[in-house]
Amino acid sequence: MTTGKAVPLDTYPNEMEALMTAQLLESVGIAAFVKPMGGGYGALGVTQFIHHRVYVQERDVDEARKMLDEIVVEAASDAAAREANA
């Protein structure tokens, strides 16, 4: 199996959000990895609270964005329904 070129999908304000996004992508079969911005692991000591970027293979970018957009729309719809029922 050949691997494609890794390209940035999006940047997140911290490691946790980036890792959650990567896990969501991987749960639907899209390979993803997370990389800290700036100095990287070890350069600054603790990196959890700096921006992190999620990367996917170039061929998966459109599918990954579509999947993440669907999750955001679904979450917003769920939140609106909960608010309407409160």
ZABAZA-329061 format. One line per field, with one value per atom (N, C-alpha, C): residue number from 0; y negated, z negated, x negated; atom name; chain; residue in one letter. Coordinates in pm, 1 decimal. Layout:
<pts>
drendren: (NUM  ...)
y: (Y  ...)
z: (Z  ...)
x: (X  ...)
senu: (CA  ...)
nuvo: (A  ...)
gunu: (A  ...)
</pts>
This chain:
<pts>
drendren: (0  0  0  1  1  1  2  2  2  3  3  3  4  4  4  5  5  5  6  6  6  7  7  7  8  8  8  9  9  9  10  10  10  11  11  11  12  12  12  13  13  13  14  14  14  15  15  15  16  16  16  17  17  17  18  18  18  19  19  19  20  20  20  21  21  21  22  22  22  23  23  23  24  24  24  25  25  25  26  26  26  27  27  27  28  28  28  29  29  29  30  30  30  31  31  31  32  32  32  33  33  33  34  34  34  35  35  35  36  36  36  37  37  37  38  38  38  39  39  39  40  40  40  41  41  41  42  42  42  43  43  43  44  44  44  45  45  45  46  46  46  47  47  47  48  48  48  49  49  49  50  50  50  51  51  51  52  52  52  53  53  53  54  54  54  55  55  55  56  56  56  57  57  57  58  58  58  59  59  59  60  60  60  61  61  61  62  62  62  63  63  63  64  64  64  65  65  65  66  66  66  67  67  67  68  68  68  69  69  69  70  70  70  71  71  71  72  72  72  73  73  73  74  74  74  75  75  75  76  76  76  77  77  77  78  78  78  79  79  79  80  80  80  81  81  81  82  82  82  83  83  83  84  84  84  85  85  85)
y: (117.7  0.0  -124.0  -218.6  -343.5  -447.7  -536.9  -644.3  -773.6  -859.1  -986.8  -1092.9  -1208.9  -1324.2  -1370.7  -1394.3  -1446.5  -1597.0  -1644.8  -1787.9  -1833.6  -1961.3  -2010.3  -2020.7  -1973.5  -1982.8  -2106.6  -2123.1  -2236.7  -2251.6  -2369.1  -2397.8  -2418.0  -2363.7  -2368.1  -2438.8  -2498.3  -2579.0  -2498.8  -2366.1  -2284.8  -2140.2  -2062.8  -1924.1  -1838.8  -1860.1  -1776.9  -1787.3  -1908.6  -1924.7  -1862.0  -1877.8  -1818.5  -1666.2  -1608.7  -1462.8  -1408.8  -1480.1  -1435.6  -1436.0  -1538.3  -1545.2  -1430.2  -1404.3  -1293.6  -1160.7  -1141.6  -1018.2  -1004.1  -1114.1  -1109.4  -1067.8  -1125.9  -1092.1  -945.5  -899.4  -760.7  -663.0  -704.0  -616.2  -587.9  -672.7  -650.3  -610.7  -572.0  -518.2  -619.3  -741.0  -842.3  -854.4  -818.6  -826.8  -973.0  -1001.7  -1139.0  -1136.5  -1245.8  -1260.4  -1405.6  -1426.7  -1557.8  -1600.6  -1728.5  -1782.2  -1918.5  -1941.0  -2071.2  -2180.2  -2299.0  -2412.9  -2469.3  -2540.0  -2601.3  -2503.7  -2506.4  -2428.9  -2279.2  -2233.1  -2090.0  -2028.2  -1897.8  -1824.2  -1841.1  -1877.7  -1890.7  -2028.0  -2103.4  -2235.0  -2333.1  -2323.6  -2416.8  -2351.2  -2225.6  -2154.0  -2096.5  -2163.5  -2118.1  -2177.2  -2091.2  -2141.4  -2127.2  -2077.5  -2054.9  -2181.1  -2295.8  -2418.6  -2511.7  -2461.3  -2539.5  -2486.4  -2561.3  -2518.9  -2390.0  -2305.0  -2180.2  -2171.9  -2108.5  -2093.6  -1945.9  -1920.7  -1785.3  -1770.3  -1660.2  -1629.2  -1503.3  -1501.1  -1382.8  -1365.9  -1252.9  -1234.4  -1324.9  -1374.1  -1469.2  -1417.0  -1289.7  -1231.6  -1229.0  -1244.1  -1236.1  -1372.0  -1480.6  -1613.5  -1645.5  -1627.5  -1663.8  -1579.9  -1449.5  -1361.3  -1397.4  -1429.3  -1466.1  -1595.0  -1694.5  -1821.0  -1801.0  -1720.6  -1693.3  -1624.5  -1525.5  -1452.8  -1545.4  -1629.7  -1722.4  -1826.2  -1874.1  -1968.2  -1905.0  -1778.8  -1709.3  -1697.3  -1673.0  -1662.0  -1796.1  -1904.6  -2037.4  -2071.5  -2043.6  -2071.1  -1987.9  -1861.0  -1772.5  -1820.7  -1862.7  -1912.1  -2040.1  -2129.0  -2253.3  -2224.3  -2128.8  -2090.5  -2029.2  -1944.1  -1883.1  -1988.9  -2085.8  -2192.3  -2276.9  -2306.4  -2386.0  -2310.3  -2180.4  -2099.5  -2094.2  -2080.3  -2078.8  -2212.6  -2320.6  -2453.6  -2475.8  -2428.3  -2444.5  -2363.7  -2253.3  -2167.0  -2207.5  -2302.7  -2344.9  -2439.8)
z: (0.0  0.0  0.0  84.8  88.2  3.6  -50.5  -129.7  -50.0  -69.6  -1.4  -79.6  -21.9  -87.1  -202.5  -319.1  -434.4  -419.6  -437.8  -426.2  -550.2  -589.4  -705.9  -676.5  -771.2  -759.3  -832.2  -957.6  -1037.5  -1157.8  -1220.9  -1340.3  -1457.0  -1572.6  -1692.2  -1804.4  -1899.8  -2003.2  -2106.8  -2109.8  -2206.2  -2157.2  -2225.5  -2186.0  -2198.5  -2304.8  -2326.9  -2212.2  -2167.7  -2057.2  -1928.9  -1905.3  -1785.2  -1791.4  -1907.2  -1921.8  -1907.5  -1962.1  -1947.0  -1799.6  -1727.0  -1584.5  -1509.9  -1538.9  -1473.8  -1504.2  -1627.4  -1663.4  -1589.0  -1574.8  -1497.6  -1353.2  -1295.3  -1157.4  -1145.7  -1237.7  -1232.2  -1254.9  -1329.4  -1355.1  -1228.2  -1126.9  -999.3  -889.3  -929.7  -833.4  -766.3  -816.9  -759.4  -849.3  -796.1  -873.7  -904.3  -1029.3  -1070.7  -1176.4  -1183.6  -1292.7  -1335.5  -1456.3  -1519.6  -1539.6  -1513.8  -1530.0  -1599.2  -1703.6  -1770.6  -1681.5  -1696.0  -1621.5  -1698.8  -1633.9  -1701.3  -1721.4  -1841.8  -1870.4  -1871.8  -1895.2  -1895.4  -2032.1  -2036.7  -2161.9  -2219.2  -2344.6  -2412.6  -2406.6  -2303.6  -2289.5  -2394.5  -2426.2  -2521.2  -2653.6  -2670.4  -2791.0  -2772.4  -2818.5  -2807.7  -2681.4  -2596.6  -2470.4  -2460.4  -2565.7  -2556.6  -2524.9  -2566.7  -2557.7  -2445.4  -2352.1  -2233.4  -2115.8  -2008.9  -1890.9  -1833.8  -1785.4  -1720.6  -1586.5  -1492.5  -1358.3  -1332.6  -1271.0  -1230.2  -1082.3  -1050.3  -912.4  -865.7  -738.6  -673.8  -539.4  -477.1  -343.6  -246.7  -149.3  -53.7  10.0  41.0  106.9  15.1  -117.7  -213.3  -262.1  -216.2  -268.8  -252.3  -133.5  -110.4  -195.9  -202.7  -283.0  -431.5  -478.5  -619.2  -651.7  -566.4  -591.0  -590.7  -497.2  -490.0  -617.6  -663.8  -784.0  -905.6  -919.3  -1032.8  -1024.6  -905.1  -888.4  -931.4  -896.3  -934.6  -1086.0  -1152.5  -1298.0  -1360.7  -1308.0  -1361.7  -1343.3  -1225.7  -1199.0  -1290.9  -1308.7  -1395.4  -1541.0  -1586.6  -1724.2  -1744.4  -1646.0  -1656.3  -1658.0  -1577.1  -1572.9  -1705.2  -1762.5  -1891.8  -2000.3  -1998.7  -2099.3  -2087.3  -1963.9  -1943.8  -1992.5  -1968.0  -2012.7  -2164.5  -2229.8  -2376.2  -2432.9  -2370.0  -2417.5  -2398.3  -2287.7  -2260.9  -2359.3  -2406.5  -2500.6  -2646.6  -2670.2  -2810.0  -2863.7)
x: (-84.6  0.0  -89.1  -58.4  -134.4  -63.6  -141.2  -82.5  -91.8  5.9  7.9  -64.8  -69.4  -131.7  -43.9  -104.2  -30.2  -15.4  106.6  134.8  211.5  195.0  268.8  417.9  496.9  642.5  692.7  648.7  693.1  601.3  607.5  528.1  623.4  585.7  669.1  593.9  664.7  599.6  521.7  544.0  470.6  462.5  379.6  355.9  481.5  560.3  678.3  778.0  807.7  903.3  849.9  721.0  660.8  665.9  636.3  640.0  781.8  880.3  1019.2  1059.7  1018.2  1049.2  983.6  856.8  786.6  855.4  900.4  969.7  1101.8  1175.6  1300.4  1272.0  1169.6  1134.2  1094.9  1012.5  967.0  1081.5  1184.1  1298.6  1379.2  1364.0  1432.0  1334.0  1213.0  1116.6  1025.9  1020.5  931.8  809.1  693.8  570.4  538.6  503.4  473.9  364.5  289.1  193.8  188.3  139.3  136.9  -7.7  -32.6  -167.6  -157.5  -238.6  -234.9  -293.8  -243.0  -295.4  -414.8  -498.6  -611.8  -725.4  -782.6  -902.2  -883.8  -762.8  -738.4  -757.7  -741.6  -753.8  -893.3  -901.3  -1029.0  -1090.3  -1066.3  -1129.2  -1077.4  -950.2  -889.2  -853.3  -889.3  -848.6  -709.8  -608.4  -469.8  -408.5  -350.4  -295.1  -143.7  -77.4  66.1  144.3  92.6  170.0  126.7  49.1  15.1  95.8  102.2  176.6  117.3  207.6  169.7  241.9  177.8  235.3  264.8  379.7  417.5  385.1  318.2  280.4  352.4  388.2  444.4  375.6  397.6  342.8  417.5  344.9  401.4  529.9  532.9  651.5  774.0  753.6  863.5  914.1  855.3  889.1  1037.3  1090.6  1231.3  1325.7  1300.1  1384.4  1374.8  1254.8  1236.0  1310.9  1300.8  1371.5  1522.2  1570.0  1713.1  1760.8  1685.8  1723.3  1724.6  1622.9  1618.0  1729.2  1760.2  1871.5  2004.2  2023.6  2146.6  2157.6  2046.8  2047.3  2083.8  2029.4  2058.5  2206.1  2260.4  2402.2  2490.0  2455.6  2533.3  2528.7  2411.8  2398.5  2479.7  2476.9  2553.9  2703.5  2745.2  2886.4  2929.3  2845.4  2875.6  2884.8  2793.7  2793.8  2920.4  2960.8  3081.6  3203.9  3207.8  3321.9  3328.6  3213.5  3212.0  3259.2  3216.5  3255.5  3405.0  3457.3  3600.4  3684.5  3630.8  3704.0  3682.7  3595.9  3568.2  3671.0)
senu: (N  CA  C  N  CA  C  N  CA  C  N  CA  C  N  CA  C  N  CA  C  N  CA  C  N  CA  C  N  CA  C  N  CA  C  N  CA  C  N  CA  C  N  CA  C  N  CA  C  N  CA  C  N  CA  C  N  CA  C  N  CA  C  N  CA  C  N  CA  C  N  CA  C  N  CA  C  N  CA  C  N  CA  C  N  CA  C  N  CA  C  N  CA  C  N  CA  C  N  CA  C  N  CA  C  N  CA  C  N  CA  C  N  CA  C  N  CA  C  N  CA  C  N  CA  C  N  CA  C  N  CA  C  N  CA  C  N  CA  C  N  CA  C  N  CA  C  N  CA  C  N  CA  C  N  CA  C  N  CA  C  N  CA  C  N  CA  C  N  CA  C  N  CA  C  N  CA  C  N  CA  C  N  CA  C  N  CA  C  N  CA  C  N  CA  C  N  CA  C  N  CA  C  N  CA  C  N  CA  C  N  CA  C  N  CA  C  N  CA  C  N  CA  C  N  CA  C  N  CA  C  N  CA  C  N  CA  C  N  CA  C  N  CA  C  N  CA  C  N  CA  C  N  CA  C  N  CA  C  N  CA  C  N  CA  C  N  CA  C  N  CA  C  N  CA  C  N  CA  C  N  CA  C  N  CA  C  N  CA  C  N  CA  C  N  CA  C  N  CA  C)
nuvo: (A  A  A  A  A  A  A  A  A  A  A  A  A  A  A  A  A  A  A  A  A  A  A  A  A  A  A  A  A  A  A  A  A  A  A  A  A  A  A  A  A  A  A  A  A  A  A  A  A  A  A  A  A  A  A  A  A  A  A  A  A  A  A  A  A  A  A  A  A  A  A  A  A  A  A  A  A  A  A  A  A  A  A  A  A  A  A  A  A  A  A  A  A  A  A  A  A  A  A  A  A  A  A  A  A  A  A  A  A  A  A  A  A  A  A  A  A  A  A  A  A  A  A  A  A  A  A  A  A  A  A  A  A  A  A  A  A  A  A  A  A  A  A  A  A  A  A  A  A  A  A  A  A  A  A  A  A  A  A  A  A  A  A  A  A  A  A  A  A  A  A  A  A  A  A  A  A  A  A  A  A  A  A  A  A  A  A  A  A  A  A  A  A  A  A  A  A  A  A  A  A  A  A  A  A  A  A  A  A  A  A  A  A  A  A  A  A  A  A  A  A  A  A  A  A  A  A  A  A  A  A  A  A  A  A  A  A  A  A  A  A  A  A  A  A  A  A  A  A  A  A  A  A  A  A  A  A  A)
gunu: (M  M  M  T  T  T  T  T  T  G  G  G  K  K  K  A  A  A  V  V  V  P  P  P  L  L  L  D  D  D  T  T  T  Y  Y  Y  P  P  P  N  N  N  E  E  E  M  M  M  E  E  E  A  A  A  L  L  L  M  M  M  T  T  T  A  A  A  Q  Q  Q  L  L  L  L  L  L  E  E  E  S  S  S  V  V  V  G  G  G  I  I  I  A  A  A  A  A  A  F  F  F  V  V  V  K  K  K  P  P  P  M  M  M  G  G  G  G  G  G  G  G  G  Y  Y  Y  G  G  G  A  A  A  L  L  L  G  G  G  V  V  V  T  T  T  Q  Q  Q  F  F  F  I  I  I  H  H  H  H  H  H  R  R  R  V  V  V  Y  Y  Y  V  V  V  Q  Q  Q  E  E  E  R  R  R  D  D  D  V  V  V  D  D  D  E  E  E  A  A  A  R  R  R  K  K  K  M  M  M  L  L  L  D  D  D  E  E  E  I  I  I  V  V  V  V  V  V  E  E  E  A  A  A  A  A  A  S  S  S  D  D  D  A  A  A  A  A  A  A  A  A  R  R  R  E  E  E  A  A  A  N  N  N  A  A  A)
</pts>
